[in-house]
Amino acid sequence: MARVTIKVYTTLKDRLGFSQIDLVAATLKEAVLELCKKNSDISDILFEDKNRIKSYFVITINSEIIDNSKIGRVKLSDGDIINIFPPVSGG
Protein backbone atom coordinates (compact mmCIF):
# COMPACT_ATOMS: atom_id res chain seq x y z
CA MET A 1 0.00 0.00 0.00
CA ALA A 2 1.18 3.49 -0.83
CA ARG A 3 0.43 6.82 0.79
CA VAL A 4 -0.72 9.18 -1.98
CA THR A 5 -2.33 12.59 -2.42
CA ILE A 6 -5.37 13.12 -4.61
CA LYS A 7 -6.13 16.62 -5.86
CA VAL A 8 -9.55 17.48 -7.27
CA TYR A 9 -10.93 20.56 -9.00
CA THR A 10 -14.18 22.46 -9.69
CA THR A 11 -17.25 20.22 -9.40
CA LEU A 12 -15.47 17.47 -7.47
CA LYS A 13 -13.91 20.02 -5.11
CA ASP A 14 -17.30 21.65 -4.53
CA ARG A 15 -19.02 18.32 -3.84
CA LEU A 16 -16.31 17.00 -1.55
CA GLY A 17 -15.64 20.25 0.29
CA PHE A 18 -11.87 19.94 -0.08
CA SER A 19 -9.30 20.22 -2.85
CA GLN A 20 -6.92 17.45 -1.79
CA ILE A 21 -6.75 14.44 0.47
CA ASP A 22 -4.11 11.93 1.52
CA LEU A 23 -5.09 8.27 1.15
CA VAL A 24 -3.51 4.83 1.34
CA ALA A 25 -4.06 2.52 -1.64
CA ALA A 26 -2.22 -0.03 -3.78
CA THR A 27 -3.72 0.90 -7.16
CA LEU A 28 -5.17 3.99 -8.76
CA LYS A 29 -8.63 2.40 -8.79
CA GLU A 30 -8.42 1.73 -5.03
CA ALA A 31 -7.43 5.35 -4.43
CA VAL A 32 -10.34 6.68 -6.51
CA LEU A 33 -12.78 4.33 -4.74
CA GLU A 34 -11.49 5.58 -1.37
CA LEU A 35 -12.13 9.12 -2.57
CA CYS A 36 -15.68 8.14 -3.54
CA LYS A 37 -16.34 6.97 0.03
CA LYS A 38 -16.08 10.61 1.13
CA ASN A 39 -19.27 11.49 -0.82
CA SER A 40 -21.48 8.94 -2.56
CA ASP A 41 -22.35 11.41 -5.37
CA ILE A 42 -18.73 11.39 -6.52
CA SER A 43 -18.96 7.83 -7.79
CA ASP A 44 -21.85 8.75 -10.11
CA ILE A 45 -19.94 11.79 -11.36
CA LEU A 46 -16.68 9.91 -12.04
CA PHE A 47 -17.64 6.41 -13.16
CA GLU A 48 -19.32 5.10 -16.33
CA ASP A 49 -19.72 1.77 -14.57
CA LYS A 50 -17.87 0.06 -11.72
CA ASN A 51 -14.67 -0.33 -13.71
CA ARG A 52 -14.43 2.70 -16.00
CA ILE A 53 -13.96 6.35 -15.23
CA LYS A 54 -15.80 8.59 -17.68
CA SER A 55 -13.56 9.31 -20.63
CA TYR A 56 -13.77 13.09 -20.34
CA PHE A 57 -12.00 13.15 -16.96
CA VAL A 58 -8.23 13.47 -17.18
CA ILE A 59 -6.24 11.69 -14.48
CA THR A 60 -2.54 12.21 -13.94
CA ILE A 61 -0.03 10.65 -11.60
CA ASN A 62 2.98 12.86 -11.06
CA SER A 63 2.03 14.83 -14.20
CA GLU A 64 1.78 11.72 -16.41
CA ILE A 65 -1.61 11.25 -18.08
CA ILE A 66 -3.18 7.88 -17.30
CA ASP A 67 -5.46 5.91 -19.64
CA ASN A 68 -8.79 5.85 -17.76
CA SER A 69 -9.48 2.29 -18.92
CA LYS A 70 -6.39 1.02 -17.09
CA ILE A 71 -6.90 2.46 -13.60
CA GLY A 72 -7.17 -0.99 -12.00
CA ARG A 73 -3.72 -1.95 -13.26
CA VAL A 74 -1.85 1.22 -12.30
CA LYS A 75 0.20 0.57 -9.18
CA LEU A 76 0.90 3.46 -6.81
CA SER A 77 4.07 4.41 -4.95
CA ASP A 78 4.52 6.40 -1.76
CA GLY A 79 4.34 10.10 -2.46
CA ASP A 80 2.46 9.86 -5.76
CA ILE A 81 0.29 12.88 -6.54
CA ILE A 82 -2.91 12.08 -8.40
CA ASN A 83 -4.81 14.87 -10.14
CA ILE A 84 -8.37 14.39 -11.34
CA PHE A 85 -9.21 17.08 -13.86
CA PRO A 86 -12.84 17.67 -14.83
CA PRO A 87 -14.10 18.02 -18.38
CA VAL A 88 -12.78 21.09 -20.13
CA SER A 89 -15.23 23.50 -21.66
CA GLY A 90 -14.89 26.85 -23.21
CA GLY A 91 -16.31 29.22 -25.65
Backbone as JSON, one array per atom type, in Angstrom:
{
  "sequence": "MARVTIKVYTTLKDRLGFSQIDLVAATLKEAVLELCKKNSDISDILFEDKNRIKSYFVITINSEIIDNSKIGRVKLSDGDIINIFPPVSGG",
  "N": [[0.84, -1.19, 0.0], [0.42, 2.25, -0.71], [1.07, 5.59, 0.32], [-0.65, 8.29, -0.82], [-1.48, 11.4, -2.51], [-4.47, 12.88, -3.48], [-5.68, 15.24, -5.72], [-8.35, 17.38, -6.44], [-10.66, 19.2, -8.55], [-12.83, 21.98, -9.36], [-16.08, 20.93, -9.9], [-15.86, 18.46, -8.49], [-14.33, 19.24, -6.29], [-16.08, 21.1, -5.13], [-18.24, 19.42, -4.43], [-17.03, 17.61, -2.66], [-15.93, 19.26, -0.74], [-13.32, 19.8, -0.23], [-9.98, 20.28, -1.56], [-7.86, 18.58, -1.76], [-6.66, 15.37, -0.65], [-5.11, 12.99, 1.48], [-4.48, 9.6, 1.02], [-4.39, 5.99, 1.47], [-3.5, 3.45, -0.66], [-3.22, 0.69, -2.98], [-3.54, 0.58, -5.74], [-4.44, 2.75, -8.49], [-7.2, 2.66, -8.98], [-8.16, 1.75, -6.48], [-7.51, 3.97, -4.92], [-9.14, 5.97, -6.06], [-11.66, 4.87, -5.5], [-11.59, 4.99, -2.71], [-11.64, 7.75, -2.42], [-14.23, 8.2, -3.38], [-15.74, 7.23, -1.28], [-15.93, 9.34, 0.43], [-17.99, 10.94, -0.38], [-20.95, 9.96, -1.64], [-22.07, 10.81, -4.06], [-19.96, 11.34, -5.73], [-19.03, 9.04, -6.97], [-20.99, 8.54, -8.94], [-20.56, 10.76, -10.53], [-17.93, 10.4, -11.46], [-17.65, 7.73, -12.52], [-18.37, 5.6, -15.33], [-19.25, 2.97, -15.25], [-18.75, 0.33, -12.86], [-16.07, -0.16, -13.33], [-14.94, 1.69, -15.06], [-13.75, 4.93, -15.48], [-15.31, 7.92, -16.47], [-14.7, 9.0, -19.77], [-14.1, 11.67, -20.29], [-12.86, 12.78, -18.08], [-9.65, 13.7, -16.96], [-6.91, 12.06, -15.73], [-4.0, 12.27, -13.85], [-0.84, 11.02, -12.77], [1.71, 12.15, -10.93], [2.09, 14.11, -12.92], [1.9, 12.64, -15.27], [-0.21, 11.56, -17.8], [-2.88, 9.31, -17.43], [-4.33, 6.42, -18.86], [-7.71, 6.13, -18.71], [-9.05, 3.69, -18.85], [-7.39, 1.87, -17.73], [-7.14, 2.02, -14.98], [-7.31, 0.16, -12.9], [-5.04, -1.34, -13.1], [-2.9, 0.24, -12.6], [-0.29, 0.69, -10.55], [0.49, 2.19, -7.41], [2.87, 4.37, -5.8], [4.57, 5.36, -2.78], [4.07, 8.75, -2.01], [3.09, 9.53, -4.48], [1.31, 11.84, -6.54], [-1.89, 12.39, -7.4], [-3.92, 13.76, -9.81], [-7.18, 14.75, -10.57], [-8.76, 15.87, -13.19], [-11.49, 17.79, -14.27], [-13.99, 17.71, -16.95], [-13.14, 19.73, -19.75], [-14.27, 22.86, -20.77], [-15.28, 25.48, -22.91], [-15.47, 28.62, -24.63]],
  "CA": [[0.0, 0.0, 0.0], [1.18, 3.49, -0.83], [0.43, 6.82, 0.79], [-0.72, 9.18, -1.98], [-2.33, 12.59, -2.42], [-5.37, 13.12, -4.61], [-6.13, 16.62, -5.86], [-9.55, 17.48, -7.27], [-10.93, 20.56, -9.0], [-14.18, 22.46, -9.69], [-17.25, 20.22, -9.4], [-15.47, 17.47, -7.47], [-13.91, 20.02, -5.11], [-17.3, 21.65, -4.53], [-19.02, 18.32, -3.84], [-16.31, 17.0, -1.55], [-15.64, 20.25, 0.29], [-11.87, 19.94, -0.08], [-9.3, 20.22, -2.85], [-6.92, 17.45, -1.79], [-6.75, 14.44, 0.47], [-4.11, 11.93, 1.52], [-5.09, 8.27, 1.15], [-3.51, 4.83, 1.34], [-4.06, 2.52, -1.64], [-2.22, -0.03, -3.78], [-3.72, 0.9, -7.16], [-5.17, 3.99, -8.76], [-8.63, 2.4, -8.79], [-8.42, 1.73, -5.03], [-7.43, 5.35, -4.43], [-10.34, 6.68, -6.51], [-12.78, 4.33, -4.74], [-11.49, 5.58, -1.37], [-12.13, 9.12, -2.57], [-15.68, 8.14, -3.54], [-16.34, 6.97, 0.03], [-16.08, 10.61, 1.13], [-19.27, 11.49, -0.82], [-21.48, 8.94, -2.56], [-22.35, 11.41, -5.37], [-18.73, 11.39, -6.52], [-18.96, 7.83, -7.79], [-21.85, 8.75, -10.11], [-19.94, 11.79, -11.36], [-16.68, 9.91, -12.04], [-17.64, 6.41, -13.16], [-19.32, 5.1, -16.33], [-19.72, 1.77, -14.57], [-17.87, 0.06, -11.72], [-14.67, -0.33, -13.71], [-14.43, 2.7, -16.0], [-13.96, 6.35, -15.23], [-15.8, 8.59, -17.68], [-13.56, 9.31, -20.63], [-13.77, 13.09, -20.34], [-12.0, 13.15, -16.96], [-8.23, 13.47, -17.18], [-6.24, 11.69, -14.48], [-2.54, 12.21, -13.94], [-0.03, 10.65, -11.6], [2.98, 12.86, -11.06], [2.03, 14.83, -14.2], [1.78, 11.72, -16.41], [-1.61, 11.25, -18.08], [-3.18, 7.88, -17.3], [-5.46, 5.91, -19.64], [-8.79, 5.85, -17.76], [-9.48, 2.29, -18.92], [-6.39, 1.02, -17.09], [-6.9, 2.46, -13.6], [-7.17, -0.99, -12.0], [-3.72, -1.95, -13.26], [-1.85, 1.22, -12.3], [0.2, 0.57, -9.18], [0.9, 3.46, -6.81], [4.07, 4.41, -4.95], [4.52, 6.4, -1.76], [4.34, 10.1, -2.46], [2.46, 9.86, -5.76], [0.29, 12.88, -6.54], [-2.91, 12.08, -8.4], [-4.81, 14.87, -10.14], [-8.37, 14.39, -11.34], [-9.21, 17.08, -13.86], [-12.84, 17.67, -14.83], [-14.1, 18.02, -18.38], [-12.78, 21.09, -20.13], [-15.23, 23.5, -21.66], [-14.89, 26.85, -23.21], [-16.31, 29.22, -25.65]],
  "C": [[0.88, 1.24, 0.0], [0.37, 4.65, -0.26], [0.52, 7.83, -0.34], [-1.59, 10.4, -1.67], [-3.17, 12.67, -3.68], [-5.8, 14.58, -4.57], [-7.3, 16.65, -6.83], [-9.87, 18.96, -7.53], [-12.41, 20.76, -9.29], [-15.3, 21.63, -9.08], [-16.91, 19.22, -8.3], [-15.07, 18.18, -6.18], [-15.14, 20.56, -4.38], [-18.11, 20.57, -3.82], [-18.35, 17.74, -2.6], [-16.06, 17.98, -0.41], [-14.16, 20.39, 0.6], [-11.22, 19.78, -1.45], [-8.25, 19.11, -2.92], [-7.07, 16.63, -0.53], [-5.62, 13.42, 0.35], [-4.82, 10.61, 1.8], [-4.01, 7.2, 1.08], [-4.2, 3.84, 0.4], [-2.93, 1.86, -2.42], [-2.3, 0.32, -5.26], [-4.48, 2.22, -7.3], [-6.67, 3.79, -8.54], [-8.98, 2.39, -7.31], [-8.43, 3.15, -4.47], [-8.7, 6.13, -4.82], [-11.57, 6.17, -5.75], [-12.77, 4.84, -3.3], [-11.99, 7.02, -1.38], [-13.65, 9.13, -2.64], [-16.4, 7.86, -2.22], [-16.59, 8.26, 0.8], [-17.4, 11.29, 0.77], [-19.81, 10.55, -1.9], [-21.82, 9.5, -3.95], [-21.14, 11.36, -6.3], [-18.62, 10.18, -7.45], [-19.79, 7.98, -9.07], [-21.25, 9.78, -11.06], [-18.75, 11.22, -12.13], [-16.81, 8.68, -12.92], [-18.75, 6.21, -14.19], [-20.04, 3.88, -15.75], [-18.69, 1.49, -13.48], [-16.39, 0.02, -12.07], [-14.09, 0.78, -14.58], [-14.78, 4.11, -15.56], [-14.4, 6.98, -16.55], [-14.63, 9.16, -18.46], [-13.19, 10.79, -20.64], [-13.02, 13.6, -19.11], [-10.56, 12.82, -17.33], [-7.6, 13.2, -15.83], [-4.74, 11.65, -14.74], [-1.97, 11.68, -12.64], [1.33, 11.28, -11.84], [3.14, 13.48, -12.45], [1.97, 13.94, -15.44], [0.32, 11.34, -16.6], [-1.81, 9.74, -18.09], [-4.4, 7.55, -18.16], [-6.55, 5.48, -18.65], [-9.23, 4.39, -17.75], [-8.53, 1.36, -18.18], [-6.19, 1.32, -15.61], [-6.71, 1.3, -12.62], [-5.79, -1.63, -12.04], [-2.57, -1.0, -12.91], [-1.49, 1.14, -10.82], [0.7, 1.93, -8.69], [2.14, 3.28, -5.96], [3.9, 5.51, -3.92], [4.87, 7.75, -2.36], [3.74, 10.48, -3.79], [1.41, 10.96, -5.56], [-0.63, 12.62, -7.72], [-3.77, 13.32, -8.59], [-5.98, 14.32, -10.94], [-8.95, 15.69, -11.89], [-10.58, 16.85, -14.47], [-12.84, 17.94, -16.33], [-13.77, 19.48, -18.63], [-13.86, 21.64, -21.04], [-14.78, 24.93, -21.92], [-15.78, 27.43, -24.28], [-15.81, 30.57, -26.03]]
}
